[in-house]
Amino acid sequence: MESCDQQNGCAIPSINSSTDGFRIDGLETDATQPRKINVIFVTDPICSHCWAIEPVWRRLTLNYEINVRYIHGGLLPGWKNFGDPGNGISKPEDVIPHWQQVAAHYGQPIDPSVWINDPIDNSYVLCQAAITVRQLRPELESVFVRLMREQIFLFGKNPSKIELLTRLVSDLGLNTELFFETLDSQNLKHTFSLEQAEMVRLGAKGFPSLLFLGDSISSLSGSRSYLQLEAAIASMGSRKPARKNLSNIEKLAAFNSWTSQEASEVFQLSISEVESFLATQGLEPVKVNGGVNSGNTVWFEHNKSVKT
């Protein structure tokens, strides 16, 4: 039985961790990860706390030379025997009040209607889709996860549906036939099982978990503040990543879309101030159903909205 809370995020399901795999710096990886990794991010596309931490995570990656490796661990294997008694979740529609609570607490807009209109059966296929993109075009992995999360959290859509998944893959410029061939392969499923096993062996306690690979390994779980993330960076000793010195325009150009909350955190402006800034830069606002307070807007570069 899984549970979610602000301190630990969403608990990791029971997983067999006996599988062998490649290793680098004492940690498992795969051949698509040639960079010197300094942070491991344990995540899942449907994890609301992973979405909630996006503003501070985005700020961190824009301020430091972070080389991240994602582990897509699989939060929801299926609804049979699944439950989160702490949040009263045993069926899809039970997720709605939990997501509304997360949105209200952190300010990230969430439209929870997917759990009524087109419930996600399991998140394993979405994790495997992210790994597939990594194998085909590693530099697009985080972009693809972002596209899936926008569909889920901002537009109430289910990206495990073949039509929408095909659209997202095509929007990335990938060969859709090769994508689905890779996604359906036994090799991909084996890679996913390796990631799940590694996640357990690394001691990740929930989604999200961040492991900072400094002179020693430190970790944070759940939705954390920017100051907590920056303190973890400071504790990395000789392996502490260099600080970036980007202008606001350079930071803005790093991403095609911004929630108002993300932009407020990154640029350290109020919601009203940052929305004026985004508008002057030519980004187009889209209101999000279910958003809270004044931060229920996502901003896209002109003609870059992927709402379907």
Buried (B, 14 or more C-beta within 10 A) or exposed (E): EBBBBBEBBBBBBEBEBEBEBEEBEEBBBBEBBEEEBBBBBBBBBBBBBBBBBBBBBBBBBBBBEBBBBBBBBBBBBEBEEBBBEEBEBBEBEBBBEBBBBBBEEBBBBBBBBBBEEBEBBBBBBBBBBBBBBBBBBBEBBBBBBBBBBBBBBBBBBBBBEEEBBEBBBEBBEBEBEEBBEBBEBEEBBEBBBBBBBBBBBBEBBBBBBBBBBBEEBBBBBBBBEBEEBBBBBEEBEEEBBEEEEEEBEEBBEEBBBBBBBBBBBBBEBEBEEBBEBBEEBEBBBBEBEBBBEBBBBBBBBEEEBBEE
